[in-house]
Amino acid sequence: MTVATFAARRTAQGVVLTWRTASETTALGYVVYRQSGTKRVRLNRALIQASGPHTYRFVDRTSKGHARYW
């Protein structure tokens, strides 16, 4: 799997994460984590299914400030 781009932007709905993949030959899907301080929290309950080279979008509606996403 190769991620070509990854971006996060704050909107009125929350932090919108978008990423585009260049290849996904071995990926089943994606799990999104938010890290704030030393704590890393899984955000999506279900796996975001991989669908070949594609652009994905996930909205973090619970972000309360500065965070790092994985």
C-alpha beads as a LAMMPS data file, in Angstrom:
LAMMPS data file: protein, C-alpha beads

70 atoms
69 bonds

1 atom types
1 bond types

-500.0 500.0 xlo xhi
-500.0 500.0 ylo yhi
-500.0 500.0 zlo zhi

Masses

1 110.0

Atoms # bond

1 1 1 0.000 0.000 0.000
2 1 1 1.253 3.468 -0.903
3 1 1 -0.374 6.654 0.402
4 1 1 0.151 9.450 -2.127
5 1 1 -1.391 12.325 -0.105
6 1 1 -2.858 12.900 3.352
7 1 1 -4.489 16.106 4.607
8 1 1 -6.520 17.303 7.586
9 1 1 -8.593 20.471 7.685
10 1 1 -10.905 21.902 10.312
11 1 1 -14.477 22.631 9.227
12 1 1 -17.755 23.387 11.005
13 1 1 -18.502 19.627 10.964
14 1 1 -15.147 18.649 12.531
15 1 1 -11.710 17.752 11.192
16 1 1 -11.969 16.337 7.679
17 1 1 -9.239 13.823 6.845
18 1 1 -8.619 12.944 3.214
19 1 1 -6.041 10.604 1.779
20 1 1 -5.340 9.263 -1.659
21 1 1 -3.636 5.974 -2.321
22 1 1 -1.412 5.130 -5.268
23 1 1 -1.606 1.367 -4.711
24 1 1 -3.348 -1.024 -2.330
25 1 1 -2.139 -4.470 -3.307
26 1 1 -2.050 -5.780 0.289
27 1 1 -4.481 -3.481 2.125
28 1 1 -7.786 -4.748 3.519
29 1 1 -8.780 -1.330 4.782
30 1 1 -7.987 1.522 7.133
31 1 1 -8.282 2.411 10.803
32 1 1 -8.037 6.086 11.810
33 1 1 -6.377 7.115 15.070
34 1 1 -6.131 10.523 16.738
35 1 1 -3.208 11.236 19.048
36 1 1 -3.397 14.038 21.562
37 1 1 -0.489 14.158 23.964
38 1 1 0.618 10.577 24.587
39 1 1 -2.816 8.982 24.122
40 1 1 -3.818 7.431 20.771
41 1 1 -7.547 6.768 20.260
42 1 1 -9.160 4.696 17.511
43 1 1 -11.869 6.779 15.797
44 1 1 -13.662 4.384 13.450
45 1 1 -15.376 1.246 14.749
46 1 1 -15.592 -0.491 11.394
47 1 1 -12.707 -0.906 8.986
48 1 1 -12.777 1.585 6.108
49 1 1 -12.681 -0.900 3.241
50 1 1 -9.881 -0.533 0.703
51 1 1 -11.204 -0.192 -2.829
52 1 1 -8.114 0.039 -5.009
53 1 1 -6.269 3.262 -5.701
54 1 1 -8.834 5.693 -4.362
55 1 1 -9.430 8.914 -2.410
56 1 1 -10.854 8.378 1.084
57 1 1 -12.576 10.787 3.480
58 1 1 -13.230 10.559 7.217
59 1 1 -14.691 13.260 9.491
60 1 1 -13.525 13.459 13.115
61 1 1 -16.527 15.123 14.755
62 1 1 -15.075 14.795 18.281
63 1 1 -11.770 16.667 17.910
64 1 1 -11.276 19.288 20.609
65 1 1 -8.080 20.924 19.415
66 1 1 -4.605 20.173 18.167
67 1 1 -4.090 16.509 17.335
68 1 1 -2.016 14.190 15.185
69 1 1 -3.756 11.615 12.994
70 1 1 -2.599 8.143 12.023

Bonds

1 1 1 2
2 1 2 3
3 1 3 4
4 1 4 5
5 1 5 6
6 1 6 7
7 1 7 8
8 1 8 9
9 1 9 10
10 1 10 11
11 1 11 12
12 1 12 13
13 1 13 14
14 1 14 15
15 1 15 16
16 1 16 17
17 1 17 18
18 1 18 19
19 1 19 20
20 1 20 21
21 1 21 22
22 1 22 23
23 1 23 24
24 1 24 25
25 1 25 26
26 1 26 27
27 1 27 28
28 1 28 29
29 1 29 30
30 1 30 31
31 1 31 32
32 1 32 33
33 1 33 34
34 1 34 35
35 1 35 36
36 1 36 37
37 1 37 38
38 1 38 39
39 1 39 40
40 1 40 41
41 1 41 42
42 1 42 43
43 1 43 44
44 1 44 45
45 1 45 46
46 1 46 47
47 1 47 48
48 1 48 49
49 1 49 50
50 1 50 51
51 1 51 52
52 1 52 53
53 1 53 54
54 1 54 55
55 1 55 56
56 1 56 57
57 1 57 58
58 1 58 59
59 1 59 60
60 1 60 61
61 1 61 62
62 1 62 63
63 1 63 64
64 1 64 65
65 1 65 66
66 1 66 67
67 1 67 68
68 1 68 69
69 1 69 70
